[in-house]
Amino acid sequence: MKIAYYPGCSLEGSAIEYGVSTARTAEKLGFELVEIDDWSCCGATSGHNTDKLLSVALPARNLAIAEQTGLDILAPCAACYNRFRNAENAVRSDSEMKTRVEQVIGMEYQAVNETYSILNYLTDQVGLDKIAAKVTKPLKGMKAACYYGCLLVRPQGHTGFDDTEYPQSMDKIVKALGAQVVEWSHKTECCGAALGTSKPEVGQRMIAAVLRNAKEAGAECIVTACPLCMMNLDMRQAGAEKATQEKFDLPVYYVTELLAIACGDSPEQVQVNKHFVEALDYLKEVDKRSEEIARLEKQQAEAKAAGKAEPSEEDEEKIQKKIQAFIKSLEKSPEKIAVRLIEDEERAAILAEVVSGDEKKMHKLAELLATDNDKAVKAAEAYVTGELKKREKSKE
């Protein structure tokens, strides 16, 4: 599956991580990006404020070149996508404009092909089932607010999104990656990116409003598909915090970054380390949560296979609280828990050392303590035996 690819200025500059992760997404999902030959700037975001003909001709030139390949077009940048869709609409609906545009760009342009955003291409052409099938590291435990902003969804007659005020395409993609998506009211509110330099004090209030609403809805991160929104919410988040005397501390990710990561890439491969707000630590926390959830799901599946009653949501919540309580106890006083599991003081001391130095073993032991004490005892003995064998080998 091939599609003409328009990276635009941002994806090769200020949004380089978006460009990298889009390429990785294409590779992971099996579609080929055919970069438009000799592409040029589409005129976003100032062209349409300068000259109407120019605002159509600039994107139309790229669209006309792509049209010669017979391929539809992918424009991941929300601003580029908006200008491309506007140009398509202008040429299709106004024959005089079409003639004038062709004169300016020096080639024919019929506007017969379609421009896709990364979101509607993934949902409509690739498919959610295929995305879910490619996930190897589900983002279970992530609580994300999907932020569409202005340019992807408006005007609806041009962009063709499912809903101007309550779009769902990004939500569906992020859910397919295993994450929890929060419901919030600001998913299509403007973040004030255009005011970042002209009226920063207004822009900061708009940034803060988006971040505040996301956090109040329970989000722990924001996901976007717009370089301008990313720049505003990520790079300018510190400024908004200073202006409003609030602490948001919300990492922001491109949807393609999360997709590539969920399909096996490391965060560094898609350049998450380039973000302004710390974004790597949260992904590490999501990994830990995902492992815990996977263990619990496996336990439930085994219990179900053995004919045991599946725990209710209330029971699961109680179990999780117990697990967290045991983790805190193991972190604070591992020796006390160790002597409960192993009578031999020397072996108990070794167990305390093992769980203190191995987070995975600590979490596993806490889970067993909360669900099956006999298995916890066996695991504790196994940890100690394994540690003693390691020590013997190191002496050889």
N, C-alpha and C positions, 0 to 999 in steps of 0.2 A: 504494500500500500504506500503510494507516494503522494506527497503534497508539496506545493511550492511554498517555500519558507521565506518569510520576510522578518529578519531579526530586528531591523530598525536600528536607530542610533543607540538607544538605551542598552539593549542586550549585548552590545559590544563595548559598552563603556560603564556607565554608572550602575547598570543592572547586569553586570557580567555573570553573576551567579545564576540569574534567571536564564541567561543564554546557555550556560553550561548544563544546568539541570533540565532545560528543555531538550537539549541534545541527548542527555542520558535517558530521559523519559521516552523519547522516540526509540532509542536503542532497546530499552527494556520491553517496550510494548510492541515492537516490530513494525513501526512505520518509518518511512524514509523521508527525511527533510531535504528537499531539492532547493538550495538557496537561489533566490531570484538573481539572475545575471545583471550585474551593473546596477544594482538597486541604489536608490537615492533617498534622502530624507523625505518623509511624507508631509512635513510642514507642521506637525503637532509640536507644541500646542498653540503657537501664535499665528500660523498661516491664515486661519479662518477669521482672525480679527483684523487682518491687513487687506486682503483682497479675495473676494468670493471666487473668482475664476482661478486664481492661484491656489486657493484652498482645495479645489477639486482637481486641478491639473497635477499638482505635486503627487498625491497618492495615485491618481489615474495613470501616470507614467509607469509606476511599478506594477500596477494591475494589468496594464496593457502588455508589458513584457511577460508577466506570468501567464497571461491569456494565450500567448503564442505557444506555451508548452502544453496547453490543454488541461492543466491541473488547477484544482481549487487552491486557495491560498490560506496559509496559517500565519496569523499576526498575533503573537503572544502578548505584545505590549498593548495595554488597554487603550492608550491614546492613539496608537497606530491603527488598531482595530476599528476604533470609532471613526477615524478619518477615512479609512478604506471603505467602510460601510456607507458613510455619507457620500463618498464619490460614486460608488455603485448606484446608490439611490438617485443621485443627481443626474447621472448619465442616462439611467433607465427611464426617468420620468420627464426629462426635458431635452428634446431633440436639438434645440438651439444650443444648449449648454454642451451637449455631446459634440456638436460640430466645432464649437469654439475650443473645447478641450483637445480635440484631435489636432487642430491647427497648432496649438501651443506645444503639444508633446511630439508632434511630427510623426504620428503613427495612428493606426485605427485602434479603436477600443469599443467593443460591443457590450461589455459588462455582462457576459454570459456565465462567467464563473462565479464562485461563491467564496467570500472571505469568512474564515472561522476564527473565533477566539480559541485559546487553548482549552477553555472550559467546555464549550459546546462541541469542539472536535473530539475531546476525550469521551464525553457522554454520548454523543450522537453517532460518531464514526468508529471509534475504538470500542466503546461499550464498557459498561460498569462490570459486567461478568468477567470480561477479559482482564480488566484491571485487578479485580479481586483475586483472580486465579494466579496472577504474577506476583502477588505479595508474599514475601518470605519472612519479613520482619514486621508483623502487624503493629500498628501504633496504639495498641490497647493501653488505656490509662491516660491517653492524651485528651485534654479538654480544650477544644479549639473553637474560636469564633471565626466563621468564614466571612471575610470582608470583600464585597464586590466594588464598593465605591460608586462613582458617578458614570464614568466613561464606558464601562462594559454594558450597562443596562439602559442608558438613556441617550437619545430618544428611542423609545421602544420600536417605533416604525422603521428605524434604520437598523438598530442592533439585532432586533428579532429575538431578544432573550425571553425566557419562559414567563417571567414576571418582573416588571420594573421595580416594584417595591419589595417583593419577597421571592427573589430568585432561589433556585435550589440546586443548580448544576454543581457548584463547588461543594456544597454540603454533601451531595451524593458521592462525589469522588473521595472526599475526606473520610466519609463513613466506610467506603469500600476499602480504605487503607487500614481500617480497624479502629479509628479514633472516634471519640464521642464529640458530637457537634452540639454546641449550646444554641438555644434560641435567644435572639437579642434583637433590639429594635433599630440599631444603627448600621445594619449590614449594607445599606445602600446610601447612607448619609455621606455628604462630602467631607473629606478630611482637611480641606483647605490647602491642598498642595500648591495651587496657583498663587496663594497669598504668602508663600514661604519667605519671599524676599520683598514683595511690595508692601504687605501689611502683616508682618510677623506676629504682632500681638493678637490679631484676629485669628491668624492661622493656628497659633498655639492653643487658643481656646477651642478651636474646632478639633484639633488633634486630641486634646484632653477629653472632649466630649465622647469621641469614639472609644478611646482607651478606657475611660471610666465606665461606659455602658457595657463594654465587653467584660470587664472585670466584675462588675456587679451581677452579670448574668452567669458568672461562674467560670468564665474562660481563663485558661492559664497561658494561652498563646493566641496569636492572630494569624490567619492564613489569607494570602492575597494573590492576585494574578495581575497586579498593576505596578510597574516600576515607580510611578509617582507616589502611589499610596505607600509602597515600601519605604521610599526615601523619607516620606513625611512621618510615618508611624515608627520607623526604626531610627533613622539618623536624627530626627528632631524630637524624639521622645524625651530625651533629657531636658531639652529646652522647655517643653510643655510641662514637665514635672517642676522645673524651677519656677515657671511663671504662675503655676496654680498651687504650688506648695503641696503637691500630692506625689505619692510614689506608686507608679504603675508596674514597673518591672515586668513588662509583657514582651517576650520574644516574638518576633514577626518572621514568618516563613513564606516563601513562594510555594504555591501548591505543587509545582514541579519538583521542588527540593524534597518535599515530604514524600512524593510519589517515588522518586528515585531511591530515597532512603528505605522506604517500606519494601522496595523491590530488591534490596540488598546492598546498595551503595553506602559508603560511610558518609557522615555529614561533611567531612573534609573534602571528599571527592566532588561534592556539589557546592563547595566553598561557603558553607554555612559559617565557617570561621571568619568570614569577611564582614559579618553583620556588626552593627554598632551596639545594639542591646545584646547582652550575653545570651546566646541561643544554643550552645553546645550542652551546657549543664542540664537544661530542661530535657533534652533528648536522652541524656543518660538516665535521668529520673524516669522517663517514659519506658526506657528499656527495662528498668528494674520492675516497674509496675506490670509491664507486659509479661515478664517471666512469672511473677506471682499469680497473675490472672490465668496464665496458661497452666500452671501447676494445679490451681484450684479447679479449672475446667477438666483437666485430666482426672483429677480425683473424683469429680462428680460423674464423669463418664464411666470410671471403673466401678463406682458405687452402683450406678444404674445397671451396668452389665451384670453385676453380682446380684441384682434383684433388690437392692436397697432403695428406700424411698429417696427421691431427689430432694435436697434441702430447699426450703422456701427462700424467698428473697430476704425475709427477716432473719432466717437462720444464717444465711450467707453473711449478712451484715454483722451478726454476732460473732461469727467465726473470724471475720476480718478484724474486728475490734480486739479479739483475743490474740490474734497473730501480732497485731501492732503492739499490744501490751507486753507480749513475750519478747518482742524485738527490743523494746525499751529496757526491759529487765536484763536482757542479755548484754545490751550495750553498757548499762550502768553497773551491774554486778554479775558478770558471767559465772563467777565462782559459786554463787548461791544456787543458780540454776543447775550448774554442773553436779554439785553434791546431791541434788535431788534425783539425778538420773544415774549416777555412778557412785556406788558405796566406797570403793577404793579411793582414798584421798589423793594418791599420786596420779591415778588415771583421771580423776575429776579435775585436777589442776591442769593436766594436759588438754582436756576437753575445753576448759576455759580459755586456754591460749589459742587453741585451734579456731574456735568460733569468733574470738576477738580479732583474729587476723584474716578471716575469710567471710566476707559479707554474704556470699551465696549460701554457705553452710549455716550461717547464723539465721538467715531467713527460712531456710528449709527446716531447721530444727524448731524454729518458732511456729511454723505451720503445723509440724507434727505434734508439738506440745499442745496446740490448740485443738487438734482433731483426733489424735490417736497416741496416747501416752506410751503404749507398748512399742509402737514403731519409733517413737522418739528415743526410747531407751536403746533400742537396737541401733539406730542411726548414731547415737552418741558413742556407743561402744565401737562401731565401725570407724568413726572419725578418729578415735584414739588409737585403734589398732593400725590404721593407715598412717597416722603420724609417727608412730613408733617404728614402723617399717622404713619410712623415709629417713628417720634419724639413724637407723642401723646402716642403711645404704650409704649415707653421707660419711660414715666412719670408715667405710671400706676403702 
